[in-house]
Amino acid sequence: MSVYMITYELHHDKDYQKIHNGIKSLGGCIHCLRSIWFVRTSFSIPEMHEILKEYIDKDDSLLIIKTSHEWDSLNLPIPCKTWLKHHL
């Protein structure tokens, strides 16, 4: 399984719980910053895109990036940092 960063921007109908539920449906995940999640999943990027577009409006923005093992952070919440250390 790979780890992906998912970030979004909801423009009009800001139903955050809806997109959060969609992200959680993909696999093990952590909500690190306001609109940044990391997900460990066997889904491909196109598969995640197809799934998540059902949880957002057509004018909302969505970005999915496959992560690498190299990373660093500053003032990241401890649970997020711990999750990343374990999964990356």
Residue, then its C-alpha position, 0 to 999 in steps of 0.5 A: m500500500s502507498v501513502y497519499m496526501i489529499t487536500y481540498e478546498l470547498h468553495h460554496d457548500k462547505d460540507y466538510q463532514k461529507i468529504h471527511n467521510g469520503i477520505k476515511s472510506l479510502g483506508g487508514c488516514i490521519h487529518c493533519l492540518r485544516s484541509i490536509w489528510f494522509v491516507r494509506t490505501s491500495f487505491s490508485i490516484p484515479e480510483m481515489h479521484e473517482i471516489l472522492k468526486e462523489y463527496i464534493d461539488k463540481d466547483d470544489s478543488l481536490l489534489i491527490i499526491k503520492t508521497s515519498h519516504e522523505w519528509d520533514s515538518l515544523n510544528l505539526p500536531i504530534p498525532c500526525k507526526t507519529w502517524l507519518k513516522h509509522h507509515l512513511 
